[in-house]
């Protein structure tokens, strides 16, 4: 039985090897560097209330209504988006350049 497995395994390698094609994928800006032009810009921190964010950073360009449970609301500024759970910041995310 061992002798029959070697040719089978070799055949599988040839079939898989012949059909496997390597392809180069180019990413204009690596994910870890996206938004880096604004990385040092002050933005809301976790735990801040909507009122605190509004007072410190001004009105967002767009307010996206809450969805889900718990309700998640998004405020979109020029260089970042702020995510709120109920009325407190859970995260702020830089936009890609």
Helices and strands as residue ranges (DSSP letters): H 2-19, G 31-33, G 36-38, H 50-57, E 62-67, E 72-76, E 80-85, E 88-94
